[in-house]
């Protein structure tokens, strides 16, 4: 069978005291589900894994269910293909603007066609000194004063609610490197 490299991004785990998940437990859950070469990055729910191409489409729902059943943790899961992650990296038009990669936010869209429509008005606004850009699979937000004080990040959150998960540029870059090894 054809194998496919996927990246799972779990929303809201290991933030504060709620939804605590050990990465070793997360790797075991995915391995027990039949996924191969399961690797995690950091302690915030970033997983690179291989699966049969036929199983790729429903992997997010399967992982969400397994998190609840095996670990007792409900979390939204976004799964993208390695090729989509490469596009996200290549489409980032804010790399040159961002002087601190920990403050360059990449919001990976769960439903790109629908979500883009909600975000296009934000992409047309001026956010100085912040910046907002939109790609096919992600939105990019430069938050020079930090994510928590970002007007653009708040506006995106209001537009999409929990239908999006974000990582900083440093994490996205590391995931991209992992997905290609």
C-alpha positions as a printed NumPy array, in Angstrom:
array([[  0.   ,   0.   ,   0.   ],
       [  1.035,   3.583,  -0.605],
       [  2.28 ,   5.386,   2.474],
       [  1.629,   9.028,   3.117],
       [  3.482,  11.36 ,   5.519],
       [  1.081,  13.408,   7.623],
       [  1.347,  16.047,  10.314],
       [ -1.202,  16.218,  13.142],
       [ -1.612,  19.43 ,  15.113],
       [ -3.542,  19.004,  18.362],
       [ -5.282,  22.146,  19.542],
       [ -4.96 ,  23.335,  23.107],
       [ -3.116,  20.486,  24.796],
       [ -0.464,  21.077,  27.465],
       [ -1.444,  24.736,  27.745],
       [ -1.783,  25.521,  31.425],
       [ -2.981,  22.674,  33.619],
       [ -5.814,  21.395,  31.459],
       [ -5.559,  18.734,  28.771],
       [ -2.171,  17.361,  29.844],
       [ -0.791,  14.732,  27.474],
       [  2.648,  13.136,  27.684],
       [  4.214,  12.932,  24.241],
       [  5.25 ,   9.31 ,  24.886],
       [  1.572,   8.483,  25.487],
       [  0.555,  10.353,  22.354],
       [  3.129,   8.475,  20.267],
       [  1.892,   5.159,  21.711],
       [ -1.748,   5.96 ,  20.913],
       [ -0.92 ,   6.748,  17.273],
       [  1.375,   3.733,  16.954],
       [ -1.344,   1.486,  18.414],
       [ -3.718,   2.89 ,  15.777],
       [ -1.421,   1.462,  13.105],
       [  0.394,   4.647,  12.132],
       [  4.101,   4.3  ,  11.406],
       [  7.244,   6.293,  12.189],
       [  5.346,   8.353,  14.793],
       [  7.417,  11.289,  16.042],
       [  6.464,  14.261,  18.2  ],
       [  7.918,  17.754,  18.353],
       [  7.967,  19.795,  21.538],
       [  5.333,  19.198,  24.191],
       [  2.436,  20.892,  22.436],
       [  0.82 ,  18.239,  20.274],
       [  2.789,  18.22 ,  17.038],
       [  3.03 ,  14.776,  15.464],
       [  4.623,  13.593,  12.228],
       [  3.573,  10.103,  11.14 ],
       [  3.069,   7.787,   8.187],
       [ -0.157,   6.075,   7.263],
       [ -1.712,   4.221,   4.379],
       [ -2.974,   6.681,   1.797],
       [ -6.445,   5.144,   2.057],
       [ -6.59 ,   6.009,   5.786],
       [ -5.345,   9.597,   5.484],
       [ -8.727,  11.267,   4.922],
       [-10.268,  10.211,   8.237],
       [ -7.114,  10.352,  10.367],
       [ -8.07 ,  13.589,  12.191],
       [-11.399,  12.148,  13.344],
       [ -9.768,   8.845,  14.319],
       [ -7.072,  10.619,  16.352],
       [ -9.653,  12.848,  18.086],
       [-11.65 ,   9.764,  19.064],
       [ -8.565,   7.886,  20.286],
       [ -7.463,  10.858,  22.41 ],
       [-10.769,  10.757,  24.266],
       [-10.981,   6.959,  24.546],
       [ -7.351,   6.214,  25.434],
       [ -6.195,   9.378,  27.212],
       [ -9.443,  11.026,  28.312],
       [ -8.507,  14.255,  26.557],
       [-10.807,  15.982,  24.067],
       [ -8.885,  18.021,  21.503],
       [ -9.501,  19.26 ,  17.986],
       [ -6.988,  17.76 ,  15.565],
       [ -5.9  ,  19.225,  12.258],
       [ -4.114,  16.826,   9.914],
       [ -2.239,  18.009,   6.838],
       [ -0.093,  16.229,   4.3  ],
       [  3.647,  16.884,   4.142],
       [  3.108,  18.484,   0.717],
       [  0.572,  20.904,   2.225],
       [  3.049,  21.813,   4.949],
       [  5.656,  22.507,   2.257],
       [  3.157,  24.835,   0.537],
       [  2.478,  26.592,   3.849],
       [  6.214,  27.161,   4.288],
       [  6.701,  28.358,   0.703],
       [  3.684,  30.706,   0.723],
       [  4.722,  32.639,   3.832],
       [  5.072,  36.2  ,   2.562],
       [  5.83 ,  37.564,   6.05 ],
       [  9.173,  35.813,   6.615],
       [ 11.125,  38.9  ,   5.612],
       [  9.01 ,  41.167,   7.837],
       [  9.254,  39.018,  10.954],
       [ 12.4  ,  39.604,  12.968],
       [ 11.375,  37.107,  15.692],
       [ 10.114,  33.724,  14.475],
       [  8.412,  33.03 ,  17.805],
       [  6.095,  35.98 ,  17.09 ],
       [  5.235,  34.984,  13.531],
       [  2.062,  32.958,  13.864],
       [  0.925,  30.396,  11.287],
       [ -2.748,  29.471,  11.566],
       [ -3.381,  26.194,   9.753],
       [ -6.899,  26.183,   8.327],
       [ -9.138,  23.154,   8.894],
       [-11.441,  23.974,   5.98 ],
       [ -9.251,  26.111,   3.715],
       [-11.893,  27.075,   1.126],
       [-14.503,  28.06 ,   3.709],
       [-12.048,  29.578,   6.198],
       [-10.287,  31.68 ,   3.57 ],
       [-13.594,  33.357,   2.74 ],
       [-13.956,  34.404,   6.376],
       [-10.374,  35.706,   6.515],
       [-10.132,  37.576,   3.198],
       [-11.563,  40.795,   4.709],
       [ -8.823,  40.669,   7.354],
       [ -6.141,  40.303,   4.679],
       [ -7.344,  43.562,   3.099],
       [ -7.01 ,  45.563,   6.33 ],
       [ -3.973,  47.428,   7.56 ],
       [ -2.684,  46.052,  10.867],
       [  0.456,  48.191,  11.365],
       [  2.814,  47.429,  13.05 ],
       [  1.374,  43.922,  12.742],
       [  0.84 ,  42.172,   9.429],
       [ -1.675,  39.609,   8.157],
       [ -1.324,  37.481,   5.015],
       [ -3.319,  34.605,   3.612],
       [ -2.113,  31.498,   1.776],
       [ -4.002,  28.493,   0.399],
       [ -3.839,  26.444,   3.618],
       [ -2.859,  28.982,   6.285],
       [ -3.012,  32.522,   7.551],
       [  0.186,  34.266,   8.642],
       [  0.205,  36.865,  11.39 ],
       [  3.2  ,  38.945,  12.408],
       [  2.742,  39.888,  16.081],
       [  5.734,  42.12 ,  16.931],
       [  4.343,  42.915,  20.402],
       [  3.351,  39.308,  21.131],
       [  0.469,  37.022,  20.231],
       [ -1.598,  37.845,  23.314],
       [ -1.78 ,  41.549,  22.437],
       [ -2.219,  41.048,  18.674],
       [ -5.308,  42.69 ,  17.178],
       [ -4.913,  40.619,  13.994],
       [ -4.697,  37.33 ,  15.912],
       [ -7.77 ,  38.303,  17.954],
       [ -9.694,  39.164,  14.784],
       [ -8.759,  35.818,  13.228],
       [ -9.835,  33.998,  16.387],
       [-13.166,  35.796,  16.322],
       [-13.674,  34.937,  12.644],
       [-12.784,  31.235,  12.947],
       [-13.3  ,  30.285,  16.599],
       [-11.892,  26.848,  17.36 ],
       [-11.802,  25.908,  13.674],
       [ -8.123,  26.809,  13.474],
       [ -4.92 ,  25.862,  15.234],
       [ -1.79 ,  27.975,  15.259],
       [  1.922,  27.421,  15.64 ],
       [  4.786,  29.872,  15.537],
       [  7.138,  29.958,  12.567],
       [  9.926,  28.215,  14.469],
       [  7.67 ,  25.215,  15.158],
       [  6.344,  25.118,  11.577],
       [  9.921,  25.156,  10.263],
       [ 10.925,  22.291,  12.561],
       [  7.851,  20.254,  11.574],
       [  8.664,  20.832,   7.915],
       [ 12.208,  19.528,   8.476],
       [ 10.879,  16.474,  10.378],
       [  8.335,  15.698,   7.675],
       [ 11.101,  15.585,   5.1  ],
       [ 13.376,  13.21 ,   7.046]])
